[in-house]
């Protein structure tokens, strides 16, 4: 990780800790408290050193739902350093369509590679529209109670 990226990530982690435990941003926290949050952020980053994320999963259905894995979308790292959006061997294209990619030309695959923020956004946007039987994930979510008893709202 580049030094600038490390410092930015450290500050983001420390700010999250300050907001969670002190109820205010790191910049508004007293120096002695801010120091503890920065030390904790350093400890987290030290534990994460060498870990590389290669796949993200977008699964809107709750854990334990029988269709959760079937309806999940994977955002996978490519050798190019970019990311593809995959579901059951089908790739999400820039036009929002899922297409089988197993026997396609390399240029076809390259057209379905995105930077990580774009790939995650596209996966989140596509997830409610995944077909599950005769309905969609979004329609299923409207009928499932949320953990607090409310209904999920997309």
N, C-alpha and C positions, 0 to 999 in steps of 0.2 A: 504494500500500500504506500502511495506517495506521501511524503510528510504533510502536505497540505490536506490530503484526504483524511489522514489519521487525526489531525487536529480538528478538522470539521466534524468528523464522526465522534471524537472524544467530547467535543462541546455539545453535540446533539444528545449523546447519552447522558451527560451530566445535567443538561437542561431538563430532560425527561425525568430524571431522578428528583431534581429540585421541584418540578411541578407536581410529581406524585407524592413526595414526602413532605414538602414544605408548602405546597399549594401556590407556588409562584415561580416565575422563570428564574433561571440561574442568575441572570443579571440583576435581579431584585433581591437576591438572597445575601445575607450577611457573609462577609469574607470567610469566617471560620466554618460556616456551613457549606459554602461553595467549595471550599478546599476538600471537604469530605466527599462531595459529589464528584469532583474531578478525580480524586484518588480511586473512587469506586469505578468510574468510567475507565480509568487506566487498567484496573484489575480485569474488567470485562474484556477489554481489547486484548490484553495479554492472553487470556484464555482462548480467545477466538483466533489468535495468530495461526496461520497455516490452514485454516478452514476455508474451503472453497464451495460456494453454493452453485450447483449445476442444474438444479430443477426446482421450480416453484410449483405449487399445486393451488388451483382455485377450485374449491369445492363448496358450493353454497348450501347444499343439503346438510342437515346436522349430522354429527357423528352418530353412528348406529342406524341411520336410515339405510334400508336395503339397496337403494339406488345411488348412494353417495359416490362410490368409486366409479360406477358406470357413467355418471354425469360429470365427473371431475375433468378439469382441463389442466394440462401440464405446460409450463413455460420452460423450455429446455435450452441450455447453452449449446451453441454451435462451435465448431472448431475455429470459425472466423472471429469469435468473440461477440457475436450477436446472438439473438434469441429467436427460437421458433415456438409457435403456439400449437400444441398437439393434443388431439383427443382420439384415442383408439386408432392411431396410425393415420389420421386425417390431419392436414395442416390448415390453419386459418390463413386465408389470403387477404391482401389489402382491400379487397372488395367485400370482405365479411363472409365469404363462402368457405365451407370446409371441403377440401378435396384430398383424395388419396394421393400420396406422394412417392410410393415405393419405386415406381419405374419411370420417374420424371427426370428430365435433364437437370444438370447442376444449376443452370441459370434459373429454372423454375423454383428450385429450393432457395436460391439466393434472394429471389423476389419475395420470399416469405420469411425473411430474417429481419429483425427489428432491434432497435436499442431496447434495453431492459424496461425503462419506464413505459415506452409505447407498447411493448408486448404485454406487460402486466395490465395496463389500461384496457387493451383490446380483449384480453382474456376475461377480465371482470365484466366488460360490456357484453361479451358473448355468452357468459355463463347462464344468465336467466333464460336464454332462448334455446338452450340445449333440449332436444326432444327426449322425453322419457315416456315410453309407451304412447298413449294418445294425448299427452299433454306436454307441458314444458316445465323446466325447473322453476321458473318464476311463478307459474300457476300452482305448482305443488307447494311452494313456500307460502303462498297466500292462504293455504288451508292448514298449515302446520302451526301449532302453538309454539311461540318462542319460549325460552327457558323461564321467563318471568310471567308466562301465561298470556302475554300479548301476542298478536299475530306479527309475523315478519313483514316488514315493509321494504320494498326495493326502491 
